[in-house]
């Protein structure tokens, strides 16, 4: 029994394609480096903590990292503006986020 060959390893599942750009994607800068760094940490922590609990590969989320970082970064940017007493609904980050999401249905 000790000399039995190991069972074959199944082939790796094909990776999903990353998000595709939309013609309506914003092209002007609207979020700070600070908001982007907070977004990256949040998305990666979520993916690495919760995806394994659900039995899903981390890559299933991280292949959409660009979109997730932009959305989360925009939300952090709007939150920071709100904390400073500004009106986030009229901020360039809000308009860019609406435009980005509208291009994705």
C-alpha positions as CSV (number, residue, x, y, z in Angstrom):
1,X,0.0,0.0,0.0
2,X,2.9,2.4,0.6
3,X,4.0,2.0,-3.0
4,X,0.7,3.1,-4.5
5,X,1.0,6.1,-6.8
6,X,-0.5,9.4,-5.7
7,X,-3.8,10.3,-7.3
8,X,-3.6,12.5,-10.3
9,X,-3.7,16.2,-9.7
10,X,-6.7,17.8,-11.5
11,X,-5.7,20.6,-14.0
12,X,-6.0,24.1,-12.8
13,X,-9.2,25.9,-13.6
14,X,-8.8,28.6,-16.3
15,X,-8.5,32.1,-14.8
16,X,-11.2,34.5,-15.4
17,X,-10.4,37.4,-17.6
18,X,-9.9,40.7,-15.8
19,X,-12.5,43.4,-16.2
20,X,-12.7,45.0,-19.6
21,X,-12.5,48.7,-19.9
22,X,-15.7,50.5,-20.8
23,X,-15.9,53.5,-23.1
24,X,-17.5,55.4,-20.2
25,X,-14.7,54.8,-17.7
26,X,-13.5,58.1,-16.1
27,X,-10.1,59.3,-17.3
28,X,-9.5,62.2,-15.0
29,X,-7.9,61.6,-11.5
30,X,-10.5,61.7,-8.8
31,X,-9.1,59.8,-5.8
32,X,-6.1,60.4,-3.5
33,X,-3.2,58.0,-3.0
34,X,-4.4,57.7,0.6
35,X,-7.9,56.6,-0.4
36,X,-6.4,54.2,-3.0
37,X,-4.1,52.6,-0.4
38,X,-7.0,52.2,2.1
39,X,-9.0,50.6,-0.7
40,X,-6.3,48.1,-1.6
41,X,-5.9,47.0,1.9
42,X,-9.6,46.6,2.5
43,X,-10.2,44.6,-0.7
44,X,-7.1,42.4,-0.2
45,X,-8.0,41.7,3.5
46,X,-11.5,40.8,2.5
47,X,-10.4,38.5,-0.3
48,X,-7.7,36.7,1.7
49,X,-9.9,36.4,4.9
50,X,-13.4,35.5,3.5
51,X,-12.8,33.8,0.1
52,X,-11.1,30.7,1.7
53,X,-14.0,30.5,4.3
54,X,-16.4,30.2,1.3
55,X,-14.1,27.6,-0.4
56,X,-13.4,30.0,-3.3
57,X,-9.9,30.9,-4.6
58,X,-8.7,34.4,-3.8
59,X,-8.0,34.9,-7.5
60,X,-11.7,34.9,-8.1
61,X,-11.9,38.3,-6.5
62,X,-8.5,39.7,-7.2
63,X,-8.8,39.3,-10.9
64,X,-11.3,42.2,-10.6
65,X,-9.0,44.2,-8.3
66,X,-8.8,47.2,-10.6
67,X,-12.5,47.8,-10.5
68,X,-12.8,46.9,-6.8
69,X,-9.9,49.3,-5.9
70,X,-11.5,52.1,-7.9
71,X,-14.9,51.7,-6.3
72,X,-13.6,51.3,-2.8
73,X,-11.1,54.2,-3.3
74,X,-13.8,56.5,-4.5
75,X,-15.9,55.6,-1.5
76,X,-13.0,56.3,0.9
77,X,-12.4,59.6,-0.9
78,X,-16.0,60.6,-0.5
79,X,-16.0,59.6,3.1
80,X,-12.9,61.7,3.8
81,X,-14.6,64.7,2.1
82,X,-17.7,64.1,4.3
83,X,-15.5,64.0,7.4
84,X,-14.1,67.4,6.5
85,X,-17.6,68.8,6.2
86,X,-17.8,68.8,2.4
87,X,-20.7,67.7,0.2
88,X,-19.6,64.3,-1.2
89,X,-22.6,64.2,-3.6
90,X,-21.1,67.0,-5.7
91,X,-17.5,65.9,-5.6
92,X,-15.6,64.8,-8.7
93,X,-15.1,61.4,-7.2
94,X,-18.9,60.9,-6.9
95,X,-19.4,61.8,-10.6
96,X,-16.5,59.5,-11.6
97,X,-18.0,56.7,-9.6
98,X,-21.4,57.1,-11.1
99,X,-19.9,57.2,-14.6
100,X,-17.8,54.1,-13.9
101,X,-20.8,52.1,-12.5
102,X,-23.1,53.2,-15.2
103,X,-20.7,51.8,-17.8
104,X,-21.1,48.4,-16.1
105,X,-24.9,48.2,-16.0
